[in-house]
Amino acid sequence: MPVAAKPALKKPADTMSSQGIASKKASKGGKGKTPRGKDMDDMSEMGEVGDEWMQQKTMVKPDDQLELTEQELKEEFTRILTANNPHAPQNIVRFSFKEKVFKQVASVDQLAIHFSLDGNMLHKDSDEARRQMARGGLAEAPSEPTVAEGEEKAGEAAAEGGEGEAKPEGEGGEAEKEEGATQTAPAAKGGDTKKLTNQFNFSERASQTFNNPYRERGTQTEPPPRVNFSSTANQWEIYDAYVEDIQRQEKSKEKKGFRGQQESTSRKKISAIESQGDDISRIEKPAKILERMVNQNTYDDIAQDFKYWEDVSDEYREQEGTLLPLWKFSYEKSKRLAVTSLCWDPKYKDLLAVGHGSYDFLKQTRGLICLYSLKNPSFPEFIYNTETGVMCLDIHPAYPHLVAVGFYDGSVGVFNLTEKLQEPMYKCTAKGGKHTDPVWQVKWQKDDLDNNMNFFSIGGDGRVVSWTLVKNELLCTDVILLKLDESPADGGEGTQLFTLGCGTAFDFHKQTDYLFLVGTEEGKIHKCSKAYSSQFLDTFNAHNMAVQSVRWNTFHPKIFISCSADWTVKIWEHTSNMPLFTFDLGSSVGDVAWAPYSSTVFAAVTSDGKVHVFDLNVNKYEALCEQVVVTKKKTKLTHIEFNPNYPMIIVGDDRGYVTSLKLSPNLRKMPKEKKGVEAAKGPEVEIAKMDKLLSLVREPPPEKK
Amino acid sequence: MSEVEEMLKRIQGHKGVIGIIVVNSEGIPIRTTLDNSTTVQYAGLIHNLSNKARSVVRDIDPQNDLTFLRIRSKKHEIMVAPDKEYILICIQNPSDN
């Protein structure tokens, strides 16, 4: 700048150079320009002036000075002093976007800055200064002493002009002192106590670090396996979840408690696996339901009849009733086998058991046990094939899955319906004391003292045997032997030979457990007791031919009925030797049964295919109903059973069919209700009814009773 | 195993039965005695209806469950026996031949 300033300075210096500055002369050397020429003139003038009191000064001529002629030296140059900046460009051109043309800028900035220096000072009253003061802790103090100074000065002036000198002077002095003190104080404070941060010239020091180059790295993972799950939250779903949870808890408790029962669990596992393995077996239950539904459809009218049909014409026929045929049960393989026994299941009211065999001595084939449900008349629920003919069967009253069966070959067996075996669960062997002749009847008894189940059987060999189920065996005990005569024949050496009769039927008393009746082939009926194994309590010469069936009355404890092949049905009181009633049915009577709802109603079947129903309360001499129930002639009816719950009977014939019939209202008569009095029902009423009957029939009773 | 097969045969041979379909829990028929298109149609429609019916029964009382469902129409009767895993459908012409 000083170099650049030279020529500019020279111009004002030109005017001032008349005064002369010696130093500048020296520095001018070296530049041969016309302004210098003028200076030379001045210099010469000055030199002349200087010469007066300076010693002689030789003129120094620089080597490269312009050689100018005198004329040229005398030439006058006009110099105009303007305020224009010689360095400012004069031809600045800007592009005008409006006119899309380069245009010269009209006026150019002529300001030339020679020197600039940034100062450190702040105005006292500016914000920044105040802030600093505040930081210094002086707030407005500096301004005060200055104000005070001003005041004091004024005061001084006034004081000088006026009053005592001491005070104002003192004050002035104080003020000065204060001033001085305050002046020094900020200075000192500025210097010593606080380091005020540099607010004036910040220098930011930043440095650019080397940026590491970025690299992107990515991997693609296998997406996690996804499954779509959807469900509804219903009340029953929640319920199911709770039930499952409870079951799981129970299982875990069981496992903790019974670790020894691993066998059963393993068995269950096996069965579970088996059942899962085969798809088709899992629809067994719905298939069963479906079959029943289909049957219900087909036999719809029968089902309706069964439930609702009541023969209206019974109202007009006082002493007659009818039997309405309902379902007919048959199985293709049983068509050549006679029905040898029928039994209703005590627990499942629609289940009936049918035993098939043959009564023909010469034609002995296999046997069959079928259990039908009323809901499906076209196919049995359970089927068991046996090698020999089944002669009798009985379902346990407490355990409806156990069926005791007596066979033609004299053996007995117990079938378990819950297991899928075709074999009986228990079977007696020849050693085990089976009968040597066909077993004509079996009957379950109450559990004995050891809680073992037991049943009785009666066979053609004249033995009444009690069988007990102990673990896996059948233990037999002879209860009684059916001896023919009272007097045994001598068998030599003191032994007694007995000829045994052939038992064909028996029945146990409903109330007194030990009392039972036995019917024989000879036509006799023996009253026996379980306690006495050698002797009968009583004997009735009941019939001329074999006794087919003996039954105690359902309600009355003293009455029983018997039927025989000699065409008769007789009703007895067990205390008397003579029958109370005798009915001749015109044909060999196969079976007779008391009705479960009345003490005076019973039904009998004959080999001419007829069913006879009697109600002694209504008609003591004739049947209320005599009806042929078989389609083909020459079909003998072999068995009859009343259903304990519904007003129907089932009848088996020797062709293997089981026909079910509904009893019309006349056959189910209850004692007439007197108006205003409730009809009393129950055993007592029935007994009373019977008693009334008996009193009419009975001869004046001896006092023995 | 074979018992069930026999049972199904018996049902199929029963008087008036037109056909039988066994459907699994997803509504896919696994066994049928009818032609394909009919089977698929029945399976799909009945499956939904059966589930809905069961839902109705169980919503009212969760301890209850649907035993069977009968839809009687003018021409025939559709009988549905549902199970936990399967549904059995049978179409029968009831009573009148």
Interface residues (C-beta under 8 A of the other chain):
Chain A: N234 Q235 W236 I238 Y239 D240 D278 D279 I280 S281 R282 I283 E284 K285 P286 A287 K288 I289 L290 E291 M293 V294 N295 N297 T298 D300 D301 S378 F379
Chain B: M1 E3 V4 E5 M7 L8 R10 I11 H14 K15 G16 V17 I20 V22 I30 R31 S55 R58 D59 P62 Q63 T67 F68 R70 E77 M79 A81 P82 D83 E85 Y86 I87 L88 C90 Q92 P94 S95
